[in-house]
Amino acid sequence: MSQTSTQTIAVLICTWQRIDGLARCLAALEQQRRLPDEVIVVVRDSDTSSAEWLRTRPAGRLTVHLVRVMRPGLVAARNAGLAACHADIVAMTDDDTAPLPDWTERILVHFTADAAVGGVGGRDRCIDGRHFDDRRRAPVGRLQWFGRMIGNHHLGYGNARRVDFLKGANMSYRLSVASSIRFDERLRGLGAQAYEDSTFSLAVARSGWHLVYDPAILVDHYAIERDEPRHYASIARLTDRDGFRNYAYNGVVAIWDELSPPRHVAFFVWSLLIGTGALPGLLQAVRYMPRLGIGSWQRFWVAQQGKMAAYRDLLAARRAWPERPAMREPLAGRRAQ
């Protein structure tokens, strides 16, 4: 880490009624060896408590800008934050993380070393309140040829390497790249909107930029109770069918622009017959019957509903493009001009 950088760096945080977590995150940013040039915190207009806390918090070493957003969902919040950013590099993290003191410094090293790098990500070391998740997995951020996504960003180890997509709790981009792509408004949901991070980073890579994952770029990620279930985090009986259906829907949107028609067929067959524990196909539904009983088949059915709805909408949009070119405009993944 001997390289120095003259590039400026901003940190973008989207928050929703989690003042304790946000306070811990900002305190960690105050301890950065390379202070961020600006910190942008995006708050929903209905979250008056977070906005008031930010306005009245004692001034410290950080330049913090409050951005208000009217629309619900992380996609709108991320896009509003990007629009307010003026630095060369924008680093994104969640309001339940605490970046380690060399976080911004290590991020800038990668952008300085290689002009072809458009995005940099790192490990989010998960904490359940008392213990770190110290398991290790070698494959990180891979999109297999038939559409299966392998994340493991929280378990990565070893040297920095190229990946296919990044994770929102710990990812950064050149602003010139990020502002020309934006987060995908096709994604469903009113809160976290699953796959918003992978969809965005896949679009960056599709534009010709390299994505780098470096497990030494660390944030501590605290398990804070959320208003909505994190469907990707556990395999349990459904308590939010609409949210799970949206999760499955977004999974198809995420890989839609990455696959050729034959690969889409392969994905459809694989996801129907096999799938994953989180989004089960037939074999996974059978596998989890001893644990979930009929609930395993409920998960299977709702997952298929979400995926089929996504294919219906995406195919309809594709057929409409020649007649209505303007429909292309809000879609993420367009190559920067």
C-alpha positions, 0 to 999 in steps of 0.5 A: 500500500505504498501507492498514493492517490490524488483522486477524491473519494466519497462514501455513500450510505443509505439508511432507514431508521437505524440511528445506532448502526449509522452512528457506529458507521460514521464513527468508523469513517472518522477513524479512516487513515485516509479520510473521505472527502465527503460522506453522503447519507441518503434518508427517506423523507418519512424517516424524520428521526434519522434526519434530525439526528444527522442535523444535530450530531456534533461536527467531527472530522467528516463532511456529511451531506444529508440527501432526502429521497421521496421514493421507497426502496434502495434503488431510488436511494442509491441513485439519489446519492450518486446524483449528489456525489462529486468525488472521483470515487464513490464507496458504498456501504450499509448503515450496519457496517463499520469499515476498518481504518484502512478501508478507503486507503486500500480502495484507492490503491486499486483505482490508482494502479489500474485505469481499467478498473471500474469497480472494487469490492471487499469482504464484509466480515459478518458479526452475529453480535458476539462472533465473527463468521470466519468460514472461508470460501474460494469462489467469490462473485462468480456468474456461472454460464447457466445463470447461477450466481455465487456470492460469498463476498463475506467469506472470501480470502486470498489475493485480490482478483477479478470477479463478475459482480460485487456486494453492496455492503462493500463496493466502490466505483469510479463516479464517471462509470456509476453515474452513467449506469445507475441502479436498475429501476426494474427491480421490485420491492420497497426496502432492500430490493435484492440484487440491486448491487449485483445487477449494477456491478454486472452492468459496469462489467458489461460496459467493459470495466474490470471488477476487482474483489480484495478480501483485505478491504474489510468492513465489519457487518453487524447483524441488525434486525430488519423490518423485512426478512432477508430471504437470501440469508436463511431457509425457513418457512415463508412469512412474507410471500410478496417479498419472497416473490419479489426476491425471485423476480429480481434474481431473473432481472439480475441475469437478464442482460448477461445471458444469450437466449440458449443460456436463458433456456439453460437457466430456466431448466436449471432453476425449475429442476434444481435451483438453490436453497434460497430459491428452490427448484424441484430437487431443492424442495424435496431436499428441505421437506424434512425440515420445512414440510409443506412449507418447502413446496410453498417456497418452490411455488412462490419462487416459480411465480416470481421468476415467471412474472419476471420473464413475462415482463422482460420479454414484453419490454423487449418486444416493445423496444422497437416501437418505443425506444424511450423504454430503454432509457431507465434500464441499467446496463447501458454502455457509457457513451 
